[in-house]
Amino acid sequence: MKKILRAFLFFSVIFGGTCYAQGKPQLDLPRIKLSAGMHLIDTQVAGTPEQRATGLMFRQEMPQGEGMLFVFEEATPQCFWMKNTLLPLTAAFVADDGTIINLANMKPKTLDSHCSAKPVRYVLEMNLGWFEKKGLKAGSKLGGPPFSSP
């Protein structure tokens, strides 16, 4: 199984690199609705290695109520950087139950690493300052399909 996963990741990087070369944003990802208290978030879901690698790169703009949720196979320490990302963003590192573990403000076009304080499966990127403007911080809860309690 590990060999298959490694091969899949290798080919995703090799063949998924065309997104970088083309310099085009990915705008056609699946969408879900998330909630943060009384606020609704129209969320694109990046669930494959290729989708996660491209993320919000090359996007010129993003509406205030929109974000991108990165979904990983298992909870591990997650780190993000902004090399080809043109928008200033805030990343929320989110536990399986929807609890925000920590937030990181990220500057565009940098290689600075922004990491989760604990292992997580979810990272939600929003426009810079969105969480602060809504009064959301570490310990706040997000709701929606991926965070449903058993």
matplotlib code that plots the C-alpha trace (Angstrom):
import matplotlib.pyplot as plt

x = [0.0, 2.8, 4.5, 1.2, 0.8, 4.4, 3.9, 0.7, 2.3, 5.3, 3.1, 0.9, 3.9, 5.3, 2.1, 0.4, 3.2, 1.4, -0.7, 2.4, 3.7, 0.5, 0.1, -3.7, -5.8, -8.0, -11.6, -13.6, -13.1, -16.1, -17.8, -19.4, -20.9, -19.2, -20.4, -18.5, -21.1, -23.7, -21.3, -21.5, -18.5, -18.7, -15.8, -13.8, -12.5, -8.9, -8.9, -6.3, -2.5, -2.6, -5.4, -3.7, -0.4, -2.0, -4.4, -5.1, -2.0, -2.4, -5.8, -6.1, -9.1, -11.4, -14.8, -14.9, -17.3, -15.3, -12.4, -10.6, -10.6, -7.6, -8.5, -5.7, -6.0, -4.9, -4.1, -0.4, 1.5, 0.6, 2.7, 1.8, 3.8, 2.8, 5.3, 2.9, 0.0, -0.9, -3.5, -2.7, -4.4, -5.2, -5.0, -7.0, -5.6, -8.7, -9.2, -11.6, -14.4, -14.2, -12.2, -9.7, -6.3, -4.4, -4.4, -1.6, -1.5, 0.4, 2.0, 1.8, 4.7, 6.8, 8.5, 7.8, 6.5, 3.2, 2.4, -0.3, 0.3, -1.0, -1.6, -4.7, -6.6, -8.1, -6.8, -9.2, -7.7, -9.6, -8.7, -6.3, -8.1, -11.4, -11.3, -10.3, -13.1, -15.6, -14.3, -13.0, -9.8, -8.2, -10.9, -13.7, -15.7, -16.5, -19.5, -20.3, -20.1, -16.5, -16.8, -20.0, -20.0, -20.7]
y = [0.0, 2.4, 1.7, 2.5, 5.7, 6.8, 6.1, 8.1, 11.0, 10.9, 10.9, 13.6, 15.9, 15.1, 15.4, 17.8, 20.2, 21.4, 23.6, 25.5, 25.8, 27.2, 29.6, 29.2, 29.2, 26.2, 27.5, 24.3, 22.4, 20.8, 23.1, 22.7, 25.1, 25.5, 27.6, 29.6, 30.7, 32.6, 33.1, 30.9, 30.1, 29.0, 26.6, 25.0, 21.6, 20.6, 16.9, 15.4, 15.9, 17.9, 20.1, 20.7, 21.5, 24.2, 25.5, 29.2, 29.9, 32.3, 33.6, 37.4, 37.7, 35.8, 37.0, 37.7, 34.8, 32.2, 30.0, 26.8, 23.7, 21.4, 17.8, 15.4, 11.6, 11.6, 14.0, 15.0, 18.3, 20.5, 23.3, 25.8, 28.4, 31.1, 30.9, 31.5, 32.8, 36.4, 37.0, 37.6, 34.8, 33.4, 29.7, 28.0, 24.6, 22.6, 19.4, 16.6, 18.0, 21.5, 23.1, 25.7, 24.7, 27.8, 30.5, 31.8, 35.0, 34.5, 37.0, 36.5, 35.2, 34.1, 30.8, 31.3, 28.1, 28.3, 25.2, 23.6, 23.5, 19.9, 17.2, 18.1, 16.8, 20.1, 23.6, 26.4, 29.3, 32.6, 36.2, 37.8, 38.9, 37.2, 35.1, 38.1, 40.3, 37.5, 37.1, 33.6, 32.3, 29.1, 27.1, 28.4, 25.8, 25.3, 23.3, 21.5, 18.0, 17.2, 18.1, 16.3, 14.5, 10.8]
z = [0.0, 0.9, -2.5, -4.3, -2.3, -3.0, -6.7, -6.8, -5.0, -7.4, -10.5, -9.0, -8.5, -12.0, -14.0, -11.6, -12.2, -15.3, -13.1, -12.0, -15.6, -16.9, -14.1, -14.0, -10.9, -10.2, -10.1, -10.7, -7.5, -5.7, -3.2, 0.2, 2.7, 6.1, 9.0, 11.6, 14.1, 12.1, 9.2, 6.1, 4.0, 0.3, 0.3, -2.5, -1.5, -2.4, -1.7, -4.0, -3.8, -7.0, -5.9, -2.5, -4.2, -6.4, -3.7, -4.2, -6.3, -9.2, -7.9, -8.5, -6.1, -3.8, -2.5, 1.2, 2.1, 0.1, 1.1, 0.3, 2.5, 2.2, 3.2, 4.0, 4.4, 8.0, 10.8, 10.6, 11.2, 8.2, 6.9, 4.1, 2.2, -0.4, -3.2, -6.2, -4.1, -5.0, -2.2, 1.5, 3.4, 6.9, 7.4, 10.1, 11.1, 12.0, 14.1, 13.0, 15.1, 13.5, 16.3, 15.1, 16.6, 15.4, 12.8, 10.7, 8.7, 5.4, 3.1, -0.7, -2.7, 0.3, 1.2, 5.0, 6.5, 8.5, 10.5, 12.6, 16.3, 16.4, 13.8, 11.7, 8.6, 7.6, 6.7, 5.8, 3.9, 3.8, 2.9, 5.4, 8.5, 7.8, 11.0, 13.1, 11.7, 12.5, 16.1, 15.4, 17.0, 18.3, 20.1, 17.8, 16.0, 12.3, 11.2, 8.0, 6.4, 7.2, 10.9, 11.7, 15.1, 15.1]

ax = plt.figure().add_subplot(projection="3d")
ax.plot(x, y, z, "-o")
ax.set_aspect("equal")
plt.show()
